[in-house]
Amino acid sequence: MSQVLFRTGGDWDSTTLSRDGQECLAAQLLVQIQAGRDGYGDVVRGGIGAGGDIDAYIRPQSNTLIEEGIFPGTIEMHFLQHSVVVINNHPTFDFQFTQVVFDGRDVTDQVIDLMVNIDSINNEVQAAITLYRPHWLTADEVATFNLL
């Protein structure tokens, strides 16, 4: 099982990535989850339990054509004000066994989208999480949190 740790203070100089305790020189880190949608693509309750897809890899600086998978395992991502942990220890990386923790709360049943794309080659940075927030007396909502 892989253990990946990503930290950033908001600029390239403060950004680090390690895998299994060793520094990892990466050209790109991508973690993308799309979940909680029905057959028409409309947002529904359930998050990971409603099905979806995940893509997670590291492109090493030494060969940017290679995509080294992160799962099965865990990735911890620490941003300026937020943290996200994604865990999938299933041997065949079955999506339904994915767990997502946002700022210390399990949001596995609420996550709609997670996009973390840290691409040093193209100087691109995207980091956001979208959660489904059900309400009892008022309309449900979808909230997006920018991580950077």
N, C-alpha and C positions, 0 to 999 in steps of 0.2 A: 504494500500500500504506500502510496506517495503522500508526502507531507510538504505542501508548498506554502510559503509565507511571503506575502507582498506587503510592503510598507511604502508610503509616500507622505512627504510633508508638503506636497503641492508643486514641486519642481523636479527636474531631472536629477539634480545633484543629491536630493534627499530620498530618491526612489531606490529601493532595494528589492531583490527577489532571491529567495533561497529555496532549495529543494532538498528535503531530507537533511537539513542542517548545513548544507554546502551552498555557497554563493553561486547563483546561476546567472550567467551573462546572457541576457535575452534581447533579441531584437523586438519581440512581440509577446505579450500576454493577452490571451483572449478567453473570456468566460462569458458565455451567452446562454441564457435560459429563456425559453418561451413556453408558458404554461397557462392553465386556467382559461381555456377557450373551448367553445363548442365547435361543431362541425362547420359552422359558417364563419368562424373566426371571431365571434363575439365573446366578450369577457364574461366568464361565469365564476361562481363560487368553486372553491376546491383547490386552487393552486396546483401543486404538483400532482395531487390526487385526481385532478380532472384531465391529466395527460399533458404531454408536451414534448419538448426536445431540448437537449443541452449539447453545447459544443464548448470544449475547454482544452486549450493547449498552450504550449510555450514554443516559440520559434527561437532556437539558439542563434546567437550572433555568428557562430562559426559556420553555420549552414542554414540560411533563412528559408530554404526550400523544405526543411524537415519540420513537421508538426509533432512535438512530443506531447502525448496525452497526459492529462493531470489525473484522471480517474482510472481505476478505483483509488480512492484516497480522499484527502482533505485539502482545501485551499482556504487560507485565512487572508483576508484583504483588509488592511488598515489604512484609512484615508484621514484627512485632517480632522473631521468631526464625526465620522461614521466608520463602522466596521461591518464586514459581511463575511460569513463563514459558509462554505458550501461543502457538504459531506456526501460522498457516495462510495461506500465500501463494498458494494455488491461485486462479486468476482466478474460478472459479465457486464457491469456498468448499466444495469437496468434502471431506467429513468425513475420509475415509481419509488425507488429506494433513496432518492435524493432528498437531503434535508438542507434547508436554508435558514440561517440565523442572521438577523439584521439588528445591529446595536444591542445584542444580548437577548433578543426575543426570537423565539422560533416562529418564523413566518412561512413555513413550508406550505400551509394551507391557504396562504394569501398571495403568494408571489405570482405575478403575471409576467413580468419581464425583468431580467437582470442583464445589463450590458456593461462589461468592463473590457475595454480594448485599449491597451497601453502599447502603442506602436512607435518605438523610438526611431526606426528607419524613416518613416513618413511623418514624424513629429505630430502624431495624432493621439489624442487622449479623449476617451469617452468613458464615463462611469455614472450609471444611474440604475435605480431599482424602482419598479412599479409594483404596488401592492393593491389588492382588492380589499376594501374596507366595508364590510357589511354593517348596516345599522338596523336596529330593531324598529324604531318608530319613524325614521326618515329614510330617504332614498340611499341606497348603497352608493359608494364612490370608489373611484380609482385614483390613487395618489402616487405621483412620481417624485422620488427624492434624488436630487443630484448629489453624487458622492464626492465630486471634486468641484 
